[in-house]
Structure formats: C-alpha cells, structure tokens
Amino acid sequence: MPNYYFKEIWTPLKWVKIRFFRDDDDRVWVKFGSRRRQLLSRQEVKTKTEA
C-alpha cells in the first residue's frame, strides 16, 4: 500500500467527527469517527487528445 501525505481540510463537520483530508496527489479523502480514511471521489485525469 502506498504512503500518502495528508493535509486536513478544516470544516465545521470536524465538530461531529467527520474530517476531510487532501493527499499529495490532490485527491480528497473522508474519515468518519474512528474509521479508516476513504477516498471521497475519483477525479478524471485531464488528457489532451488530437482529433
């Protein structure tokens, strides 16, 4: 399993133990209480295509 560096995103939901994190690849993760972090959404990679 790869290692990630997380930075916590502050929201008022932190008061009810729902915390959001951003990893070094700029993806958003969510943590509910004492559960493990889960990837919130998968962002599609922007690619240039030639037609």
KENU-56687 format. One record per residue: residue number from 1; y, x, z of N, C-alpha, C, CB in turn. Coordinates in pm, 1 decimal, always signed. Glycine has a CB too. Example, Ala and Ser with C-alpha at 12.3 -4.5 7.8 and 13.67 -1.06 7.14 Angstrom:
{rec 1,{-569.0,+1319.0,+780.0},{-450.0,+1230.0,+780.0},{-330.0,+1320.0,+780.0},{-447.3,+1130.8,+904.6}};
{rec 2,{-225.0,+1285.0,+708.0},{-106.0,+1367.0,+714.0},{+3.0,+1290.0,+787.0},{-59.8,+1408.4,+572.5}};
***
This chain:
{rec 1,{-117.8,+84.9,+0.0},{+0.0,+0.0,+0.0},{+123.5,+89.0,+0.0},{+0.1,-96.3,+122.2}};
{rec 2,{+218.5,+59.8,-88.5},{+337.9,+145.3,-96.6},{+429.5,+127.6,+24.1},{+415.4,+115.0,-224.4}};
{rec 3,{+505.0,+231.3,+51.0},{+603.4,+224.9,+158.0},{+736.3,+178.2,+101.6},{+618.7,+361.5,+227.5}};
{rec 4,{+802.9,+89.3,+174.3},{+932.4,+37.3,+133.2},{+1034.4,+69.1,+240.9},{+925.8,-115.2,+106.4}};
{rec 5,{+1158.1,+84.0,+200.2},{+1268.7,+95.5,+293.6},{+1341.5,-37.4,+292.1},{+1364.5,+214.5,+256.9}};
{rec 6,{+1352.8,-102.5,+407.8},{+1412.8,-234.8,+416.2},{+1549.2,-228.7,+483.5},{+1320.9,-330.0,+491.9}};
{rec 7,{+1639.7,-311.8,+432.6},{+1769.5,-330.9,+495.9},{+1780.8,-479.6,+525.9},{+1888.5,-279.8,+404.4}};
{rec 8,{+1811.6,-512.9,+650.2},{+1817.5,-653.4,+688.7},{+1945.1,-717.6,+636.0},{+1809.3,-668.1,+841.4}};
{rec 9,{+1930.9,-838.9,+582.7},{+2044.0,-918.7,+536.7},{+2076.6,-1016.5,+648.8},{+2012.4,-993.7,+400.6}};
{rec 10,{+2198.1,-1010.3,+698.9},{+2233.1,-1096.2,+811.8},{+2264.1,-1237.4,+762.8},{+2353.6,-1038.2,+889.1}};
{rec 11,{+2199.4,-1337.3,+825.2},{+2226.8,-1478.4,+802.1},{+2219.5,-1549.3,+936.0},{+2126.6,-1540.6,+699.2}};
{rec 12,{+2279.2,-1667.5,+948.8},{+2266.2,-1743.1,+1074.6},{+2122.6,-1785.3,+1105.3},{+2353.9,-1866.2,+1069.3}};
{rec 13,{+2034.2,-1782.6,+1006.0},{+1893.8,-1817.7,+1029.0},{+1824.7,-1717.2,+1119.6},{+1819.5,-1827.0,+896.6}};
{rec 14,{+1885.7,-1600.9,+1138.7},{+1829.5,-1499.9,+1228.6},{+1818.1,-1555.0,+1370.0},{+1915.9,-1372.4,+1228.0}};
{rec 15,{+1905.7,-1648.8,+1407.6},{+1903.9,-1707.3,+1541.7},{+1777.7,-1790.8,+1564.9},{+2028.4,-1793.7,+1563.3}};
{rec 16,{+1716.0,-1840.9,+1459.4},{+1591.6,-1918.2,+1472.2},{+1471.7,-1838.7,+1419.9},{+1603.5,-2051.9,+1396.2}};
{rec 17,{+1485.4,-1705.9,+1419.2},{+1378.9,-1610.9,+1386.2},{+1330.2,-1619.2,+1241.9},{+1263.1,-1632.6,+1477.6}};
{rec 18,{+1422.7,-1646.4,+1149.4},{+1393.6,-1634.7,+1007.0},{+1484.3,-1524.2,+956.4},{+1416.2,-1771.7,+928.6}};
{rec 19,{+1423.6,-1412.6,+913.7},{+1502.2,-1296.5,+876.4},{+1475.6,-1257.4,+732.9},{+1472.6,-1180.0,+968.8}};
{rec 20,{+1580.1,-1211.6,+664.2},{+1570.5,-1169.7,+525.0},{+1594.5,-1020.3,+516.1},{+1671.0,-1246.6,+436.3}};
{rec 21,{+1522.4,-956.2,+423.9},{+1532.6,-812.5,+404.5},{+1543.2,-783.6,+255.8},{+1411.3,-738.8,+466.7}};
{rec 22,{+1609.3,-672.3,+222.4},{+1616.2,-623.8,+84.9},{+1551.2,-486.0,+83.2},{+1765.1,-618.6,+31.7}};
{rec 23,{+1460.1,-464.1,-13.2},{+1391.0,-335.6,-18.8},{+1463.5,-240.2,-113.3},{+1244.8,-354.6,-63.6}};
{rec 24,{+1407.2,-122.3,-131.2},{+1471.5,-20.4,-212.6},{+1468.6,-53.5,-361.9},{+1405.1,+112.8,-188.8}};
{rec 25,{+1387.1,-150.5,-403.8},{+1384.8,-195.9,-542.9},{+1470.9,-320.3,-562.6},{+1241.3,-224.5,-586.8}};
{rec 26,{+1552.2,-356.0,-462.3},{+1645.4,-469.2,-466.8},{+1574.8,-604.8,-470.9},{+1735.6,-456.0,-587.4}};
{rec 27,{+1453.8,-612.8,-415.2},{+1384.3,-741.1,-404.7},{+1407.6,-797.6,-265.3},{+1231.5,-725.5,-433.9}};
{rec 28,{+1401.1,-929.9,-253.3},{+1427.4,-996.3,-125.6},{+1295.7,-1038.3,-61.4},{+1519.9,-1119.2,-145.2}};
{rec 29,{+1282.0,-1008.9,+68.9},{+1163.9,-1041.3,+147.6},{+1207.2,-1131.1,+261.8},{+1093.0,-912.8,+200.5}};
{rec 30,{+1116.6,-1214.6,+311.1},{+1146.7,-1304.1,+422.7},{+1042.9,-1283.1,+531.9},{+1149.4,-1452.9,+376.7}};
{rec 31,{+1085.1,-1299.5,+657.2},{+995.6,-1284.6,+771.7},{+1018.8,-1403.3,+864.1},{+1019.5,-1148.2,+846.6}};
{rec 32,{+913.0,-1477.6,+895.5},{+918.1,-1591.8,+985.5},{+859.0,-1551.8,+1119.8},{+842.5,-1713.2,+926.0}};
{rec 33,{+942.4,-1543.6,+1222.5},{+894.7,-1510.3,+1356.5},{+825.6,-1375.8,+1360.6},{+800.7,-1617.0,+1406.5}};
{rec 34,{+698.6,-1375.5,+1404.3},{+624.9,-1250.1,+1415.3},{+527.7,-1229.8,+1299.4},{+549.7,-1245.8,+1546.6}};
{rec 35,{+537.1,-1312.5,+1195.4},{+451.0,-1295.9,+1079.0},{+492.3,-1173.3,+997.8},{+455.1,-1421.7,+991.1}};
{rec 36,{+407.4,-1137.3,+902.6},{+439.3,-1025.0,+814.5},{+547.4,-1063.1,+715.7},{+314.7,-977.7,+740.0}};
{rec 37,{+617.0,-964.1,+663.2},{+716.7,-990.1,+558.7},{+646.1,-1034.9,+432.1},{+803.4,-864.2,+531.2}};
{rec 38,{+708.4,-1131.1,+362.5},{+654.1,-1179.1,+236.3},{+762.7,-1169.8,+131.2},{+600.7,-1324.5,+249.0}};
{rec 39,{+722.5,-1135.4,+11.4},{+816.8,-1128.1,-99.7},{+866.2,-1268.3,-130.5},{+751.4,-1063.3,-225.4}};
{rec 40,{+997.6,-1287.7,-127.1},{+1053.6,-1421.1,-142.3},{+1047.2,-1469.2,-286.1},{+1196.4,-1423.4,-93.8}};
{rec 41,{+1093.5,-1390.0,-378.9},{+1089.6,-1430.9,-519.1},{+1070.0,-1308.5,-605.7},{+1218.7,-1506.2,-559.4}};
{rec 42,{+1008.9,-1331.9,-715.6},{+988.5,-1222.5,-810.1},{+1095.3,-1233.8,-918.5},{+843.7,-1226.0,-872.0}};
{rec 43,{+1171.5,-1127.2,-934.9},{+1275.9,-1126.2,-1036.5},{+1220.4,-1061.0,-1162.5},{+1403.1,-1051.3,-986.1}};
{rec 44,{+1251.3,-1120.7,-1276.8},{+1203.0,-1065.1,-1400.5},{+1286.9,-943.7,-1438.0},{+1205.5,-1170.3,-1511.9}};
{rec 45,{+1219.9,-846.8,-1494.3},{+1287.3,-724.5,-1535.0},{+1358.0,-751.2,-1667.0},{+1186.9,-605.4,-1547.6}};
{rec 46,{+1484.9,-713.2,-1673.1},{+1561.4,-731.1,-1796.1},{+1525.2,-620.7,-1893.8},{+1713.7,-731.3,-1767.8}};
{rec 47,{+1480.7,-660.3,-2011.5},{+1447.6,-562.4,-2115.0},{+1520.8,-597.3,-2241.8},{+1295.7,-556.4,-2140.2}};
{rec 48,{+1554.9,-496.1,-2317.9},{+1619.1,-519.3,-2446.8},{+1511.3,-526.0,-2553.0},{+1723.1,-408.0,-2479.6}};
{rec 49,{+1516.1,-630.7,-2632.3},{+1420.0,-644.2,-2740.9},{+1495.3,-647.2,-2872.2},{+1333.1,-771.3,-2724.1}};
{rec 50,{+1439.5,-585.3,-2971.1},{+1501.0,-584.0,-3102.4},{+1432.0,-686.7,-3190.2},{+1494.1,-443.5,-3165.9}};
{rec 51,{+1511.1,-765.2,-3261.2},{+1453.7,-869.9,-3345.8},{+1462.3,-830.9,-3491.0},{+1524.3,-1003.3,-3323.1}};
***
